[in-house]
Amino acid sequence: MDGDQLHVRCMTHILNLIVQDGLKEIGKSVKLVRQVVKYIKQSPAKLRKFKECCESQLIACKKSLCLNVPTRWNSTYLMLNVSQHFKLAFERYSLYDIGYLNHLRTFGSVSSEDEDRTSDEDGTSANILTSDILTSADWKNVRSMVKFLETFYVLTLKVSGSNYVTSNTHFVEIAEPNLILKELMENEDSNLKEMAKSMNEKFKKYWCEPHKMNKMIFISSMLDPCNKLDYVPFAIVDMFGKEVGDKLCSEVKKYMKNLFDYYVKKSSKSSSHVLSSPTSSDNSSSISSVSGCDNFVNRGRMRTKQQFEKHKEVSGSSGSKSELERYLGEDIEPDSDEFDILMWWKVNEPRFPILAKMVRDVLAIPISSVASECAFNTGGCVLDPFRSSLSKLVQSLICVQDWLRSEPFPINIEKDLEYLEQLELDFSCSGTESSIIDI
């Protein structure tokens, strides 16, 4: 197709840019949580004391506190998600460690702008000694921030995976955050409202200008039996508006038909090559060698039927409708988490042989480069350059990492810390290298 739709932007990288813009509007509550976690993780003694506070408050959560990294927005989500379970433990810890409050007042103090926002109705400024301590209002903000970021966190995991991520999910996952951001821009929470506005500006830059979007994003979604022409035009109009949406829909349908015609011509050339091969001519001569007038008539009918079937296969048509028209004209499949698009096309390939070839190429278009990048960067993440000479240890670490990821129920390091510690203890007792578990 002359490379008209050659370039596809990495969806995960765009999501990262969108959320990073939103986190620039991050509130005081999140900054306070970061300082709290940073203080407790400074020493083993503070961690032990914090665990005692958790036990005294009967907190059953087994997750471990984690500190966020400024360049990784998903680490901010993980930090807030874990910290919200330890609200009572943080409050109790403040009774035993006076340095805890001093640390918050030194590093978690609000700016003049934030202080103005906390002023009461009489115009008097709130006491800075109380504004730098996590209150119920702060934890409410944290919970709302976790709920807000969870959607984008789950979406990032989904599109950056390495197993069975086909391009038909691309447009659906673009339309979802568009709807979420529109709703949040009307939210009563001022922090979430500002974040949503900032993120929506970045979203428009990459995904709200139709001429910059690869048409294969829409075509791959139409080739999903659960979407077809029912969902895609509706979502396009909802995202771009009626006038722009209708124009884009007609362009996408036209390009999809041209793409299908290309595969029809490609199949026609391959079929004509097969018919002209020596094997085919030998078979034809062997058939024509059968004697008898009746057999000759029947053979003629058979050959005519074979030619008609070959014509249908080459042209991709059945009667007056092409394979593409028959596929789009059928009812959509019920959408469910168990639906396997690859299996559906494998089963229906005899009905749509040419369209199935097109689908095989389209669904294989990667929507994210993160999975391939991780494959090359895994070794560097496991060991630093100084220890990278230990090649066999690196191989062992990567193998164990792959085994853990392939478990029916994947192990989450934050959630299953106690289980991993027990595994490490068992390996140590058996004389196995314990560092294999540190992945």
Buried (B, 14 or more C-beta within 10 A) or exposed (E): EEEEBEEBBBBBBBBBBBBBBBBEBBBBBBBBBBBBBBBBBEEEEBBEBBEBBBEEBEBEEBBBBBEBEEEEBBBBBBBBBBBBBBBBBBBBBBEEBEEBBEBBBEBBBBEEEBBEBBEEEEEEEBEEEEBBBBEEEBBEBBBBBBEBBEBBBEBBEBBBBEEEBBBBBBBBBBBBBBEBBBEBBEBEBEBBBBBBBBBBBBBEBBBBEBEEBBBBBBBBBBBBBBBBBEBBBBBBBBBBEEEBBBEBBEBBBEBBEEBBEEBBEEBBEEBEEEEEEEEEEEEEEEEEEEEEEEEEEEBEEEEEEEEEEBEBBBBBBEEEEBBBBBBBEEEBBEEEEEEEBEEBBEEBBEEBBBBBBBBEEBBEBBBBBBBEBEEEEBBEEBBEEEEEEEEEBBEBBBEBBEEBEEEEEEBEBBBBBEEBEEBBEEBEEEEEEBBBBEB
